[in-house]
Each structure stands twice: as C-alpha cells, then as structure tokens.
C-alpha cells in the first residue's frame, strides 16, 4: 500500500490555524485521511493574512498567501460561525461522525465555546483529540497566546545557540511551529493507532514548548551537572576541527564542512593542499580560528555544489546551504521527485515538498491544492450531514457559513 493510501477512511476535523496544527493535519491528509478544515468568515486562518483590509478582501487576498497554501493542501474547507448556537451544533454533528479533532488555540478558547474535549466526547465517546496550545492545557501559562518564535524563546534554545559574544540567538523565525507540527503528526498517529487497537479514544495534551525541550537536552544536563549553562560555541564543535560553515563563490553561498576523524582530515588535505601545516586534531582545535580562516579563503573560490560533491565523494561530511530558490534546483531532490507542483486558483502552479517519508521508490502523489475559504460547504454539510440546498442557503443568509472573509464593522 502506498503512503498516500495508508489512512484512507479516517476523518479528521482540523480546527487549527497558522503553521503547527495545520502542518500536523496536512501530513495525515497526505497519507489519505479526509481532513476537514473548519474556519469562519470572521475568524479565518490568520495565515491567510496578518492584516485584512477591504481592499485585500476584494482582491481575493485570502486565497493568495503562500504559507497558508503550503500547509493546507489535500484538505476540505468549510466555514462555521462557532460562536452561534447553530454553527456550534453543526460542528458537534460533524465531530460525531469523525475519528479525530486537532486544534492549536490558546487554552481558554474552546472551553469558552463549550467545544473542549468533554463536550466533544459527549457526542463521540471514541473521539481522539489532540490539543496543541503553546504551553499545554493546564498550569499558569495555559491561557497564554504564543507563536513559534515565542515558543522557541520559552524553550530556552536561544540561550544555547549562537556564539558567546551574541545575545540569545533564534534558529528560525518560527521554529516552534515546525517542530510542534511534526510532533502533532506523531501524536495523532499514535492516538489513532491506540484507538484502532483498543477502540478507545483519548485526549492528547501536546505542549508545543515541550516539543522543543529535547533539542536542548544537552543544556539541561550541563546545567544539572555543573550548575551553569554550557558555553555557546556557534558552529564550533568542542572536540573536532574544522567544523563550521564556510563561504563559497558567489553572493551568500555557503558550505558546511565537518571533520570528525583523522581519516576525514587526511581526505580534506588531499582536496585542499593549503591545510598541510595543521597537525593532529588537538592542534587543530587549539588553532581553530587560524584553520577556519585558511579553509574559508580556499572555499571562497569554489562553487558550493561542486565542492560538496567533491568532498562527499572523498568521505567528508559536507552540505551546500540552500535558500528556497536553490532547493527547487537541487539535483538530489529532483532525482527523488521531492517537489511536486499543484495548480491553485488565484496563484497558478506552486511547488510543494512531498511527505518526508515513503513506502516505495516514489513519493506519494499530492492530489489537491489548499482549498479556498468555504469551498466544501456543500460537500461536507450537505454530503456528510445531509443538509439540503434550502438549509444551506439559509445558513449563508444568517452568516453561519460563507466563502468570503467578513471584516468587523
């Protein structure tokens, strides 16, 4: 069975927004699950836009945000005003026919709407629900709103990365989102597997900040043992040299080179004769700055991709540092069919990375681009819940459903 067929027959209600929750749900959609994204015309996914204006609505800006498109492919989309009794009841009716729900609101949102796990379980006793608030569903920080950057800072990682002369250094503008999303995928799959084995649903309280803690485990251990945080070394390795990122020919072109054995060092000397004066690893670590300078002078005249292939062929750990555009041109990713193109209304063809895992030689095909707002109201509310055209028209007139953002008056 191909990867894209593994979860056929499963239905997941996606109440999440932004990056983390939608990414978790998208991975299951790519594996064949029917994922129904629920937005509203007034509280649409904020990754459609940070700042909505009448001009933005008129220009269909809600359908042009590339980040939104990237994490919502292969999903269905409906709109429901969950603050209205009718919209809330329709969601409950949908949850009653679902296998799982995922959400990443702050901890106070769904309880206020009476749509937290106890209320959802009342209509579906076997329901799996994964909640992904930044700081978990309990504790003094449970109701705090946060984004990926907030989560990364709260995890302590910026105090472990970067160099000693720098302030705390983030690894990404929103690392917490991506890591939280991947953990959300694992949480959903684990809970659904448990349900398949036992017939029992469960509530999974997934704190996004806790998902990042393992990435800084060495800092926790160092603090526990020595009573102080570990030194911040940037790209330097405490035991090996050279070990870093070096400039290459062209603007903002870089290559990573890591030497962790004498065999690799001898191989590097065979490629770069300028390194002959540096001795064993102890001497290289002692004279790290001079070695890095010498190596950088050599790499700065080399093409990054050609040099990477040359070094890898010699058994040396090396990798070109890509930007978004160069990833599309990477020979290895191209050979594996990693990037797939989907034609989407309002924006045309856009590249999408495949699932990072596969069962066979080929990547699972990506079938559908991200849905437009409320695109599947009739298919879901009519086809699954049995509402007729007259009822759907009334919901539209009452503002319960729709297919265009509505701005506050």
DOFIKOL-163776 format. One record per residue: x, y, z of N, C-alpha, C in turn. Coordinates in steps of 0.1 Angstrom, whole numbers, padded with zeros to 4 digits, always signed. Atoms other than C-alpha are relative to their C-alpha. Layout:
<rs>
XYZXYZXYZ ...
</rs>
This chain:
<rs>
+0008-0012+0000+0000+0000+0000+0009+0012+0000 -0008-0012+0000+0014+0034-0009-0003+0009+0012 +0001-0009-0012+0019+0061+0017-0013+0008+0000 +0012-0009+0001-0010+0082+0004-0013-0008+0002 +0012+0008-0003-0034+0053+0010-0002-0005+0014 +0000+0006-0013-0025+0044+0045-0011+0003+0009 +0010-0004-0010-0051+0064+0063-0014+0002-0007 +0013-0001+0007-0080+0061+0038-0011-0005+0010 +0011+0004-0009-0113+0060+0057+0000+0008+0013 +0000-0008-0013-0102+0082+0086-0005+0014-0003 +0005-0014+0001-0119+0116+0091+0005+0008+0012 -0006-0008-0010-0102+0143+0110-0005+0015-0002 +0004-0014+0000-0116+0177+0119+0011+0009+0005 -0011-0009-0003-0090+0204+0118-0004+0014+0003 +0004-0013-0005-0097+0234+0139+0012+0009+0002 -0012-0007-0003-0061+0246+0139+0002+0011-0011 -0004-0011+0009-0046+0277+0123+0015+0003+0001 -0014-0003+0000-0012+0290+0114+0008-0011-0006 -0009+0009+0006+0016+0266+0109+0000-0014+0007 -0002+0012-0007+0019+0240+0137-0012-0010-0002 +0011+0010+0001-0016+0224+0138-0003-0003-0014 +0003+0003+0014-0023+0227+0101+0011-0009-0006 -0010+0009+0004+0011+0210+0094-0002-0014+0004 +0002+0014-0006+0003+0181+0117-0012-0006-0008 +0012+0006+0007-0031+0176+0100+0003-0002-0015 -0004+0001+0014-0016+0181+0065+0007-0013-0003 -0007+0012+0002+0007+0152+0069-0009-0012+0000 +0009+0011+0000-0022+0129+0077-0009+0001-0013 +0008-0001+0013-0042+0143+0047+0008-0005-0012 -0008+0005+0010-0012+0135+0025+0000-0016+0000 +0000+0015-0001-0015+0099+0038-0013-0006-0002 +0013+0005+0004-0051+0096+0027-0011+0003+0009 +0011-0003-0009-0071+0108+0057-0009+0011-0006 +0008-0011+0004-0101+0130+0050+0001+0011+0011 -0002-0010-0010-0092+0162+0068-0009+0012-0004 +0010-0011+0002-0119+0189+0071+0004+0012+0008 -0004-0012-0007-0106+0223+0080-0012+0009+0002 +0011-0008-0003-0130+0245+0098+0005+0014+0004 -0003-0014-0002-0127+0283+0096-0014+0007+0002 +0013-0008+0001-0153+0311+0098+0004+0012-0008 -0003-0011+0008-0157+0341+0077+0005+0012+0007 -0005-0011-0008-0149+0364+0106+0013-0004+0007 -0012+0006-0006-0122+0341+0122+0006-0010-0009 -0007+0009+0009-0104+0327+0093+0014-0002+0004 -0013+0004-0003-0070+0311+0094+0009+0013-0001 -0008-0012+0000-0046+0340+0103+0012-0001-0009 -0011+0001+0010-0020+0326+0079-0005+0004-0014 +0005-0006+0013-0043+0338+0051+0005+0015+0000 -0004-0014-0001-0033+0373+0063+0002+0004+0014 -0002-0006-0013-0019+0391+0093-0009+0012+0002 +0008-0012+0000-0038+0423+0084-0010+0000-0011 +0010+0000+0010-0071+0421+0065-0006+0013-0002 +0006-0013+0004-0085+0451+0047-0011-0002-0010 +0010+0002+0011-0115+0457+0024+0007-0002-0014 -0007+0002+0013-0090+0460-0005+0005-0014-0001 -0005+0014+0000-0075+0427+0005-0011-0010-0003 +0011+0009+0003-0109+0410+0005-0004+0001-0014 +0005-0002+0013-0119+0425-0028+0010-0006-0010 -0010+0005+0008-0086+0413-0043+0002-0015+0002 -0001+0014-0003-0092+0377-0030+0014-0003+0007 -0013+0002-0007-0061+0381-0008+0000-0012+0009 +0001+0012-0008-0073+0353+0014+0004-0013-0007 -0004+0012+0008-0065+0329-0014+0014+0000-0006 -0013-0002+0006-0030+0341-0022+0012-0002+0009 -0011+0001-0009-0010+0336+0009+0007-0014-0001 -0007+0012+0002+0017+0310+0001+0002-0009+0012 -0001+0008-0012+0023+0299+0037-0013-0008+0003 +0013+0007-0002-0014+0290+0040-0001-0011-0010 +0001+0010+0011-0013+0271+0007+0009-0012+0003 -0009+0011-0002+0017+0250+0018-0004-0010+0011 +0003+0009-0011+0002+0235+0050-0015-0004+0000 +0014+0004+0000-0034+0230+0039-0004-0007-0013 +0004+0008+0012-0032+0210+0007-0007-0013+0004 +0007+0013-0001-0053+0178+0003-0011+0001+0011 +0010-0001-0010-0078+0192+0028-0013+0005-0006 +0013-0007+0003-0115+0201+0026-0001+0012+0009 +0002-0012-0008-0126+0235+0039-0014+0004+0001 +0013-0005-0003-0158+0246+0055+0001+0013+0009 +0000-0011-0009-0168+0278+0073-0012-0002+0009 +0011+0000-0010-0189+0278+0105+0003+0010+0010 -0001-0010-0011-0196+0306+0130-0002-0008+0013 +0001+0009-0013-0188+0286+0162-0005+0008+0012 +0006-0008-0011-0200+0315+0183-0015+0000+0000 +0014+0001+0001-0235+0309+0171-0005-0014+0004 +0005+0014-0003-0256+0280+0185-0001-0009-0012 +0001+0008+0012-0263+0268+0150+0013-0005-0005 -0013+0004+0004-0227+0268+0140+0007-0010+0009 -0006+0009-0010-0216+0251+0172-0006-0014-0001 +0006+0013+0001-0242+0224+0168+0004-0008-0013 -0004+0006+0012-0232+0217+0132+0014-0006+0002 -0013+0006-0003-0196+0212+0144-0001-0012+0008 +0002+0012-0008-0208+0188+0170-0005-0012-0008 +0006+0010+0009-0228+0169+0144+0012-0006-0009 -0011+0004+0008-0196+0167+0123+0010-0008+0008 -0010+0007-0008-0174+0156+0152-0006-0014+0004 +0006+0013-0003-0199+0128+0159+0003-0010-0010 -0003+0008+0012-0190+0114+0125+0015-0001-0003 -0015-0001+0002-0152+0119+0129+0007-0010+0009 -0009+0008-0008-0123+0099+0142+0009+0008+0009 -0009-0008-0008-0102+0128+0155-0002+0014-0003 +0000-0015+0001-0100+0165+0161+0014+0005+0004 -0013-0007-0004-0069+0187+0162-0002+0015+0001 +0001-0015-0001-0066+0223+0174+0012+0005+0007 -0011-0006-0006-0040+0247+0185-0003+0014+0005 +0004-0013-0006-0059+0276+0201+0007+0001+0014 -0004-0001-0014-0048+0290+0234-0010-0007+0009 +0008+0010-0008-0062+0270+0263-0014+0005+0004 +0013-0004-0005-0092+0292+0271-0011+0001-0011 +0009-0003+0011-0108+0294+0236-0011-0011-0001 +0010+0011+0002-0126+0260+0232-0008-0002+0013 +0009+0000-0012-0138+0259+0269-0010+0011+0000 +0010-0011+0000-0155+0293+0264-0011-0004-0010 +0009+0004+0010-0172+0279+0233-0008-0013+0004 +0005+0013-0004-0181+0247+0252+0003-0011-0012 -0004+0009+0010-0162+0228+0225+0013-0007+0004 -0012+0008-0005-0134+0213+0246-0003-0015+0000 +0001+0014+0001-0128+0176+0249-0012-0006+0007 +0012+0006-0007-0155+0168+0275-0013+0002-0008 +0012-0002+0008-0182+0184+0253+0000-0008-0014 -0001+0007+0012-0169+0168+0221-0001-0015+0003 +0001+0014-0003-0166+0134+0238-0014-0004+0003 +0014+0003-0003-0202+0136+0248-0008-0004-0012 +0007+0004+0013-0212+0133+0211+0008-0011-0007 -0008+0011+0007-0184+0108+0202+0009-0005+0011 -0008+0006-0011-0171+0086+0230+0013-0006-0004 -0012+0006+0005-0144+0071+0208+0009+0011-0006 -0007-0011+0007-0130+0105+0197+0014+0001+0005 -0014-0004-0003-0093+0112+0196+0001+0015-0002 -0001-0015+0002-0085+0149+0202+0015+0003+0004 -0014-0005-0003-0050+0164+0200-0001+0016+0001 -0001-0014-0002-0047+0199+0215+0014+0004+0001 -0014-0004+0001-0016+0219+0208+0002+0014+0005 -0003-0013-0004-0016+0250+0229+0015+0002+0003 -0015-0002-0001+0019+0266+0233+0005-0006+0013 -0005+0004-0013+0022+0258+0270-0008-0011+0007 +0008+0010-0006-0002+0229+0275-0014+0005+0004 +0014-0003-0004-0038+0228+0287-0002+0003+0014 +0001-0002-0015-0030+0231+0324+0012+0009+0004 -0011-0008-0005-0008+0253+0345-0002+0015-0001 +0002-0014+0000-0004+0290+0350+0002+0007-0014 -0002-0006+0014+0006+0296+0313-0010-0005-0010 +0009+0008+0009-0022+0275+0298-0008+0010-0009 +0008-0008+0008-0042+0305+0285+0008+0011-0008 -0008-0010+0007-0013+0325+0271+0001-0003-0015 -0002+0002+0015-0012+0330+0233+0015+0001-0003 -0014+0000+0004+0020+0324+0216+0002-0005-0015 -0003+0004+0013+0036+0319+0182+0013-0008+0000 -0012+0008+0000+0065+0298+0170+0013+0007+0006 -0012-0007-0006+0091+0325+0180-0001+0000+0015 +0003+0000-0015+0075+0328+0215+0004-0014+0006 -0003+0014-0005+0077+0290+0219+0015-0003+0000 -0014+0002+0000+0113+0289+0209+0007+0007+0011 -0006-0008-0011+0123+0316+0233-0003-0007+0014 +0004+0006-0013+0103+0299+0261+0007-0013+0003 -0007+0013-0002+0121+0266+0255+0014+0001+0005 -0013-0002-0005+0154+0281+0263+0011-0002-0011 -0009+0003+0010+0170+0271+0230+0009+0012-0005 -0009-0012+0004+0182+0307+0220+0012+0002+0010 -0011-0002-0010+0204+0306+0252+0011-0010-0002 -0010+0010+0003+0222+0276+0238+0006+0001-0013 -0005-0001+0014+0227+0286+0202+0007+0014-0002 -0007-0012+0002+0248+0313+0187+0014+0000+0006 -0014-0001-0006+0283+0325+0198-0001+0007+0013 +0000-0006-0014+0293+0337+0232-0001+0015+0000 +0001-0015+0001+0295+0374+0220-0013+0005-0004 +0013-0004+0005+0260+0373+0207-0011-0001+0011 +0011+0002-0009+0227+0378+0226-0007-0014-0004 +0007+0013+0003+0204+0347+0227-0005+0000-0015 +0001+0000+0015+0201+0336+0191-0011-0011-0004 +0010+0009+0004+0170+0321+0175+0005-0008-0013 -0004+0008+0011+0174+0292+0150-0009+0003-0012 +0010-0003+0011+0143+0303+0129-0010+0010+0006 +0010-0009-0004+0116+0329+0130-0012-0007+0007 +0011+0008-0006+0091+0302+0140+0003-0014+0001 -0004+0014-0001+0110+0270+0148-0010-0008+0008 +0010+0008-0009+0084+0261+0175-0012-0005-0008 +0011+0005+0008+0057+0258+0148+0003-0012-0007 -0004+0012+0008+0075+0234+0126+0002-0012+0008 -0003+0011-0009+0087+0212+0155-0013-0005+0006 +0013+0004-0006+0053+0213+0171-0009-0007-0010 +0008+0007+0010+0036+0203+0139+0004-0014-0003 -0005+0014+0002+0058+0173+0134-0003-0009+0012 +0004+0008-0012+0052+0162+0170-0015-0002+0000 +0014+0002+0001+0015+0168+0164-0004-0011-0010 +0002+0011+0008+0016+0144+0135+0002-0013+0007 -0003+0013-0008+0032+0117+0157-0010-0002+0011 +0010+0002-0010+0007+0124+0184-0013-0005-0005 +0012+0004+0006-0023+0120+0161+0001-0015-0005 -0002+0014+0005-0009+0088+0145+0000-0010+0012 -0001+0009-0011-0001+0073+0179-0013-0002+0007 +0013+0001-0007-0035+0081+0194-0010-0008-0009 +0009+0008+0010-0053+0067+0162+0004-0014+0000 -0004+0014-0001-0032+0036+0164-0005-0007+0012 +0006+0005-0012-0042+0031+0200-0015-0002-0001 +0014+0002+0002-0078+0036+0191-0003-0012-0009 +0002+0012+0009-0075+0010+0163+0002-0013+0008 -0003+0012-0008-0061-0015+0188-0010-0002+0011 +0008+0002-0013-0084-0008+0218-0014+0005-0002 +0014-0005+0001-0115+0010+0204-0002+0012+0009 +0002-0011-0010-0109+0038+0229+0007+0013-0006 -0005-0013+0003-0104+0075+0221+0008+0005+0012 -0007-0006-0011-0083+0098+0242+0003+0015-0003 -0004-0014+0001-0073+0134+0248+0015+0001+0001 -0014-0002-0001-0037+0143+0240+0003+0015+0002 -0004-0014-0003-0024+0175+0256+0015+0002-0004 -0013-0001+0006+0006+0184+0234+0005+0015+0002 -0006-0013-0002+0025+0214+0248+0011+0002-0011 -0009-0002+0011+0044+0229+0218+0014+0004+0006 -0013-0004-0006+0072+0243+0241+0007-0013+0005 -0006+0012-0004+0078+0208+0255+0006-0008-0012 -0005+0006+0012+0083+0196+0219+0014+0004-0003 -0013-0006+0003+0114+0218+0217+0010-0004+0011 -0009+0003-0011+0129+0208+0251+0011-0011-0004 -0010+0010+0003+0146+0176+0237+0012+0006-0008 -0010-0006+0009+0165+0198+0212+0011+0007+0009 -0009-0007-0009+0182+0215+0242+0004-0009+0012 -0002+0009-0011+0187+0184+0263+0014+0001+0006 -0014-0001-0005+0225+0189+0265+0001+0012+0009 +0000-0012-0009+0219+0223+0281-0005-0003+0013 +0007+0004-0013+0196+0209+0307+0010-0009+0008 -0010+0009-0007+0222+0181+0315+0012+0008+0006 -0012-0008-0004+0251+0206+0316-0003+0008+0013 +0004-0008-0012+0232+0229+0340-0002-0009+0012 +0003+0008-0011+0222+0200+0362+0013-0005+0006 -0012+0006-0005+0257+0186+0365+0010+0011+0005 -0010-0010-0003+0278+0218+0365-0005+0012+0007 +0006-0012-0007+0254+0244+0379+0001+0012-0009 -0001-0012+0009+0259+0266+0348-0003-0005-0014 +0003+0004+0013+0248+0266+0312+0013-0003-0008 -0012+0003+0008+0272+0252+0285+0004+0012-0007 -0004-0011+0008+0293+0276+0266-0006+0000-0013 +0006-0001+0013+0278+0289+0234+0011+0001-0010 -0011+0001+0009+0301+0279+0206-0003+0003-0015 +0003-0002+0014+0283+0288+0174+0000-0013-0007 -0001+0012+0008+0292+0263+0148+0012-0009+0004 -0011+0008-0005+0323+0251+0166-0004-0012+0007 +0002+0012-0007+0325+0216+0179+0010+0000+0012 -0010+0000-0011+0342+0212+0214+0011-0009-0002 -0010+0010+0001+0362+0182+0202+0006-0001-0013 -0005+0002+0013+0367+0185+0165+0002+0013-0008 -0002-0012+0009+0380+0210+0139+0007-0005-0012 +0010-0011+0002+0374+0221+0113-0015-0005+0001 +0014+0004-0002+0337+0221+0119-0008+0013+0000 +0006-0013+0001+0317+0250+0106-0006+0002-0014 +0006-0004+0012+0301+0269+0077+0010+0010-0007 -0011-0008+0006+0324+0285+0051-0006+0006-0013 +0005-0007+0012+0318+0310+0022+0005-0007-0012 -0004+0005+0013+0318+0299-0014-0002+0011-0010 +0000-0010+0012+0320+0316-0048-0015+0005-0002 +0014-0005+0002+0290+0339-0054-0005+0007+0013 +0006-0008-0011+0268+0361-0032-0008-0009+0009 +0008+0007-0010+0256+0345+0000+0000-0015-0003 -0001+0014+0003+0268+0310-0010+0009-0006+0011 -0007+0006-0011+0279+0287+0018+0001-0015-0001 +0000+0015-0001+0290+0251+0025+0004-0003+0015 -0003+0005-0014+0290+0232+0058+0011-0011-0002 -0010+0010+0000+0321+0211+0064+0003-0005+0015 -0002+0005-0014+0325+0188+0095+0010-0012-0001 -0010+0011-0001+0356+0167+0102-0001-0006+0014 +0001+0007-0013+0352+0141+0130+0009-0012+0001 -0009+0011-0001+0380+0117+0123+0013+0003-0008 -0013-0002+0007+0417+0116+0111-0001-0004-0014 +0002+0005+0014+0406+0097+0080-0006+0012-0008 +0007-0011+0008+0383+0126+0070+0010+0012-0001 -0010-0011+0001+0411+0151+0078+0010-0002-0011 -0010+0004+0010+0436+0133+0056-0007+0002-0014 +0007-0001+0013+0409+0132+0028-0001+0015-0003 +0002-0014+0003+0403+0170+0032+0014+0006-0004 -0013-0004+0004+0441+0176+0030+0003-0003-0015 -0003+0004+0013+0441+0157-0002-0008+0008-0010 +0007-0008+0009+0415+0180-0017+0005+0015+0001 -0005-0014-0002+0429+0213-0002+0014-0001+0005 -0014+0001-0004+0467+0214-0001+0004+0011+0010 -0003-0012-0008+0466+0247+0018+0000-0004+0015 +0002+0003-0014+0459+0228+0051+0011-0009+0005 -0010+0009-0004+0491+0208+0053+0007+0004+0012 -0008-0004-0012+0506+0229+0081-0007-0003+0013 +0007+0003-0013+0479+0219+0106+0001-0014+0003 -0004+0014-0004+0486+0188+0126-0012-0008+0004 +0011+0009-0004+0465+0164+0146-0012+0008+0006 +0012-0007-0004+0431+0171+0160+0002+0009+0011 -0002-0009-0012+0443+0186+0193+0006+0013-0005 -0006-0012+0005+0464+0211+0174-0010+0008-0008 +0010-0007+0008+0436+0219+0150-0011+0007+0009 +0010-0007-0009+0412+0226+0179+0006+0012+0006 -0007-0011-0006+0438+0248+0195+0001+0012-0009 -0001-0011+0010+0443+0268+0163-0012+0001-0009 +0013+0001+0008+0407+0266+0152-0002+0013-0008 +0003-0013+0007+0404+0303+0143+0009+0001-0013 -0009-0001+0011+0435+0302+0120-0004-0010-0011 +0004+0011+0010+0424+0269+0104-0013+0004-0007 +0013-0004+0006+0389+0283+0098+0003+0011-0011 -0004-0011+0010+0404+0314+0081+0006-0005-0012 -0007+0006+0011+0426+0293+0059-0009-0007-0009 +0010+0008+0007+0398+0270+0049-0010+0009-0007 +0010-0009+0006+0374+0299+0042+0006+0007-0012 -0007-0006+0012+0400+0315+0019+0000-0009-0012 +0000+0010+0011+0401+0283-0001-0014-0002-0006 +0014+0003+0004+0363+0276-0002-0006+0012-0007 +0006-0012+0006+0355+0312-0012+0002+0001-0015 -0003+0001+0015+0369+0304-0047-0006-0013-0006 +0006+0012+0005+0349+0272-0050-0015+0001-0002 +0014+0001+0002+0314+0265-0064-0006-0009+0011 +0004+0008-0012+0294+0252-0034-0005-0014-0003 +0005+0013+0003+0276+0224-0051+0011-0010-0005 -0011+0008+0005+0306+0212-0070+0010-0005+0012 -0008+0003-0011+0327+0213-0038-0006-0010+0009 +0008+0010-0008+0300+0195-0018+0002-0014-0006 +0000+0013+0006+0300+0166-0043+0015-0005+0001 -0014+0004-0001+0338+0165-0043+0004-0005+0014 -0003+0004-0013+0341+0164-0006-0008-0013+0005 +0007+0011-0003+0313+0139-0002+0006-0013-0006 -0007+0012+0007+0330+0116-0027+0012-0004+0007 -0012+0004-0008+0361+0117-0005-0003-0004+0014 +0004+0005-0013+0341+0106+0025-0001+0011+0011 +0000-0012-0009+0339+0141+0041-0015+0005+0001 +0013-0005-0002+0307+0154+0057-0001+0015-0005 +0001-0013+0006+0297+0184+0036-0014+0002-0006 +0013-0003+0005+0265+0201+0025-0001+0015-0004 +0003-0013+0004+0255+0231+0005-0011+0006+0008 +0011-0006-0007+0234+0256+0024-0010+0007-0010 +0009-0004+0010+0203+0262+0003-0009+0012+0005 +0012-0008-0003+0178+0290+0001-0012-0006-0007 +0013+0006+0006+0142+0285-0011+0001-0003-0014 -0001+0002+0014+0150+0290-0047+0010-0011-0004 -0010+0010+0004+0181+0268-0049-0005-0014+0003 +0006+0013-0003+0161+0240-0033-0007-0006-0012 +0007+0005+0011+0140+0238-0064+0009-0005-0011 -0010+0004+0011+0172+0233-0085+0009-0011+0005 -0009+0010-0005+0188+0207-0062-0002-0013-0007 +0001+0012+0008+0197+0176-0082-0005-0012+0008 +0004+0012-0008+0192+0151-0054-0015+0001+0002 +0014-0001-0002+0157+0164-0046-0008-0002-0013 +0006+0002+0013+0149+0165-0083-0001-0015-0004 -0001+0014+0003+0160+0129-0087-0010-0008+0008 +0009+0007-0008+0138+0118-0059-0015+0004-0002 +0013-0005+0002+0108+0137-0072-0006+0006+0012 +0004-0006-0013+0106+0156-0039-0010+0011-0002 +0009-0012+0002+0090+0188-0052-0011-0004-0010 +0012+0003+0009+0055+0184-0067-0007+0013-0002 +0006-0013+0004+0036+0212-0085-0015-0002+0000 +0015+0000-0001-0001+0219-0078-0005+0013-0006 +0006-0012+0006-0022+0243-0098-0012+0005+0009 +0009-0005-0010-0042+0265-0075-0007+0013-0005 +0007-0012+0004-0069+0291-0082+0006+0012+0006 -0005-0013-0004-0057+0327-0079+0015+0002+0000 -0014-0002-0001-0020+0319-0078+0007-0009-0010 -0007+0008+0010-0013+0293-0105+0007-0012+0006 -0008+0012-0004+0012+0264-0102+0010+0004+0011 -0009-0003-0011+0031+0263-0069+0007-0013+0004 -0007+0012-0004+0058+0239-0057-0004-0005+0014 +0003+0005-0013+0051+0216-0027+0010-0011+0003 -0009+0011-0004+0075+0194-0008-0008-0013+0003 +0007+0013-0002+0065+0157-0007+0001-0003+0015 -0001+0006-0013+0059+0138+0025+0015-0004+0002 -0015+0003-0002+0094+0133+0041+0002-0015+0002 -0002+0015-0001+0088+0095+0042-0009-0006-0011 +0007+0007+0011+0076+0070+0016+0001-0015+0002 -0001+0014-0001+0069+0033+0013+0008-0006-0011 -0007+0005+0011+0084+0028-0021+0010+0010-0006 -0010-0009+0006+0107+0045-0045-0005+0013-0003 +0005-0013+0004+0083+0072-0055-0007+0007+0012 +0007-0008-0010+0069+0100-0033-0015-0002-0002 +0014+0001+0001+0032+0098-0025-0005+0012-0008 +0005-0012+0008+0013+0120-0051-0008+0009+0008 +0009-0011-0006-0002+0153-0039-0011+0003-0010 +0011+0000+0009-0036+0154-0054-0007+0014-0001 +0008-0012+0000-0053+0187-0044+0007+0011+0007 -0005-0012-0007-0041+0222-0036-0008+0004+0012 +0007-0004-0012-0052+0240-0005-0014+0006-0004 +0013-0004+0004-0089+0247-0005-0002+0015+0002 +0004-0014-0002-0105+0282-0009-0009+0000+0012 +0009-0001-0012-0125+0295+0021-0014-0005-0003 +0014+0006+0002-0157+0275+0024-0002-0007-0012 +0001+0006+0013-0150+0257-0008-0009-0013+0001 +0006+0013-0001-0165+0224+0005-0012+0001+0010 +0012-0001-0009-0195+0237+0025-0011-0009-0004 +0011+0009+0005-0220+0219+0003+0004-0015+0001 -0005+0014+0000-0199+0187+0000+0000-0006+0014 -0001+0005-0014-0194+0184+0038-0014+0002+0007 +0013-0002-0008-0226+0200+0053-0012-0007-0007 +0011+0007+0008-0248+0185+0025+0003-0015-0001 -0003+0014+0003-0230+0153+0017+0002-0008+0013 -0002+0007-0013-0220+0143+0053-0011+0002+0010 +0011-0003-0010-0246+0160+0075-0014+0000-0006 +0013+0001+0006-0274+0158+0050-0009+0012-0002 +0007-0013+0001-0284+0195+0048-0004+0002-0015 +0004-0003+0014-0304+0204+0016+0004+0014-0004 -0004-0013+0006-0299+0234-0006-0007+0012+0007 +0008-0011-0007-0326+0254+0012+0007+0003+0013 -0007-0002-0013-0309+0249+0046+0013+0006-0002 -0013-0006+0002-0275+0257+0032-0001+0015-0004 +0002-0014+0004-0289+0289+0016-0004+0009+0012 +0004-0007-0012-0304+0299+0050+0012+0003+0009 -0012-0001-0007-0271+0293+0067+0009+0011-0005 -0008-0011+0006-0254+0316+0042-0007+0014+0003 +0007-0012-0003-0281+0343+0047+0002+0004+0015 -0002-0002-0014-0276+0340+0085+0014+0003+0004 -0015-0002-0003-0238+0344+0082+0006-0011+0007 -0006+0011-0006-0232+0310+0096+0011-0006-0008 -0010+0005+0010-0213+0299+0065+0002+0011-0011 -0003-0009+0010-0198+0317+0036+0013-0004-0007 -0012+0003+0007-0169+0318+0012+0009+0013-0002 -0008-0012+0000-0155+0353+0017+0002+0005+0014 -0003-0006-0013-0138+0369+0047-0010+0012+0003 +0008-0011-0004-0160+0393+0066+0008+0008+0011 -0008-0008-0009-0143+0422+0084-0009+0006+0010 +0008-0006-0010-0155+0437+0117-0004+0014-0005 +0006-0013+0003-0177+0468+0112+0006+0011+0009 
</rs>
